[in-house]
Amino acid sequence: MELAKPLLLNMLSSREITFFIPPFQRNYEWTEDQCEVFLNDILKTCKNNLNGRTSEHFFGSITYHSTPNTMAFGPATLVLIDGQQRITTTMLFLAAIRDLIKDSSIRQQIDTTFLKNEHVSKDNNEHKIKLKQVEADWDAYKKIILEEKLSAKEQISSVYANYQYFKECLQKLTNEDTELFNLIKYGLCNFRVVSIELFPEQNLSESPQEIFESMNSLGKPLSLADLVRNYLLLGMKPKRQDELYRKYWLPMERDIPKKMSSFVRDFMQFHEESAFPVASESNFKNLYRSFKSIFETEDSEKVLSDLSKLSSVYAEILGYSSTGDYKIDVLLQDLRTLNTTTAYSFLLSLLNEWHSNTLDAGDLCSILSAFRTYILRRRLIRLTAGENKSFPRFARYIPELKKVEDKGEKFFEFLAQGEFALRLPNDNELSSELKASTNFYSLAYSKFCLALVEESMTKNRPDIFNDEFLQVEHIMPQTLSKDWETYLGEVEVSKKEQFVHSIGNLTLIRHNQELGNRPFSEKKAIYSENEGLSISRKEIVDVDKWDTNAIMARANWIVGYLIDNVLPIPEGLRQTNNYKVHTQGKRLENILWFKELNLIGEDIVFIDDPGIVAHVVSDTEVEFEGKKWKLATLTREIKTRLGKCNKSGSYQGAQYWLYDGVKIAELL
């Protein structure tokens, strides 16, 4: 290893060289924010030197190793291990100045000194241009350096965006050739770097992989995908790196752009059938260590091949490409709508079985449909607890599912064996929650849910994403006009807040005008004419007066229809508690230890009414109205007072109380 402290532009111009960014490196990712800092450093250094204050700027380290020339008398090839982002940005800045300067001799000087190797044929761009980019950025970068026109697609790249940023900033500063060239002569020429040359062939301790991983890059930290790509490709000969990169990694980046780190994490979950933390900047390195531990004995090409095969399946899950089966595509779209990213590794396992012909399309649809029902039932009662850790393990059910004829029903049986937080809500729980909910309108999935009802009724689902005229309509308006107040009467108006956002007062319409405060008679006429949507007529147009009784009656109908026709579950699970009893035989209430949650002495809030507050006084009790209660008992009492108690009178209290905006059940 040799260390030097050269000036950056001396390094770029001292001899004919080509900096080669190997395929295992990440794409160019500097943003305008980092380019702004870079430009300000140049301006500051330039100003100091022009004013007689000798100034240099330290620009970090450049780590590389040389490879033998592949052409006689050609430029030396320096493989960059660290410094890719900084050198690319420098080259884009130099290109921007070149293209703004009018003097052709100065332009040529910049071109031949910093950007191109003068004595290499223009047909050999990989050596003619002094910086060979990774494949994803190469076409755009090459055309900038060669002063060629970029396509619309190439102009989307970060290299073009930052090149344009520099040009725009420089044009605002000056249009004088001398002032522009001074930014190089007195600014960039005084950027110093630490140059580290490795000799991995002579010294095994100078492994590019190990050195790369130990260095801190300026700019954005390496993502999980960056680290994994480097791990799989570093240490190989450049030609082999390039071969594997083009065969496996580059197609993946094109299949699932911007999602590679999430995919790698889900690939790990797919492989292990267990959960790992969500891929984020805070835990990329921890996930990477787990990846190395899992695959340390595997052949790199085998791992790349497996990743590549599954990336196309992952693209189908993301909706980036079609599976080729319309019903499967729709079910996957529905699961995306329901925000089931925590289940993507499970979906990866299912679709991989289908692509491997061990599940047929009908079986896959049956399982996906059951899973959609499970998820939507949970979403409708605002239940998400435990999914991140548990959904990846659902892949373990697949071998048993493949053995039975009715795979959907068998999957429901598995789902009904989860812990309480992962339960499959039964008909009673779902019905009670939907009828009692005072704000179904604010639920993220209300429009989707109503669209599924319409689809069940007519076999035609409204397009909730692209139909600009599709609206969720309040039949009784959110703000009552004087005419509506007179129409309803004082008693009904007093109940308005309790019912206006409930499921019974909502419908889907396709109309290009806001119906707002129109009288009920006019709304009925519009609903009747709106032949495309049956849900806007059912239990509405045949009603004489729209009041709380009508809203409750329609709520009963729509909730019953949802449960029986849209979200049905096997008969044996409709009334049972669909979760596993703890081995100690204790009810949830007996294991709801407030002490473990650090809630003793804190206030908790009833989910349907923030004005109802209880004070936690012991490990298992709360105080309300001067009396001590078990949480389930208090929940039943409050539901009874509100006239919303379910038929069984049984409640899991942790589902109905919030601490700091979060359900107690989710804190468990």
Secondary structure, DSSP 8 states (H G I E B T S, - for coil): -EEE--BHHHHHHSS-EEEE--TTS------HHHHHHHHHHHHHHHHHHHTT----EEEEEEEEEEE--SSTT--EEEEEEE-HHHHHHHHHHHHHHHHH---HHHHHHHIIIIIB-TTS-TT-HHHHBSEE--HHHHHHHHHHHTT----TTGGGSHHHHHHHHHHHHHHHH---HHHHHHIIIIIGGGEEEEEEEE-TTT-TT--HHHHHHHS--SSS---HHHHHHHHHHTTS-HHHHHHHIIIIIHHHHHHSTT-HHHHHHHHHHHHHTS------TTTHHHHHHHHHHHHTTS-HHHHHHHHHHHHHHHHHHHTSS--S-HHHHHHHHHHHHTT-GGGHHHHHHHHHHHHTTSS-HHHHHHHHHHHHHHHHHHHHTT--TTHHHHGGGGGGGHHHHTTSS-HHHHHHHHHTTS-GGG----HHHHHHHHHH-SBGGGSTTHHHHHHHHHHHHHS----TTT-TTEEEEESS-SS--HHHHHHH-HHHHHTHHHHTBSGGGEEEEE-SS--TT--HHHHHHHHHH-TT-GGGTTTTTT-S--SHHHHHHHHHHHHHHIIIIIS---GGGSSS--S---TT---HHHH--TTTTT-TT-EEEETTEEEEEEEE-SSS-EEETTEEE-HHHHHHHHHHHTT---SS----GGGSEEETTEEHHHH-
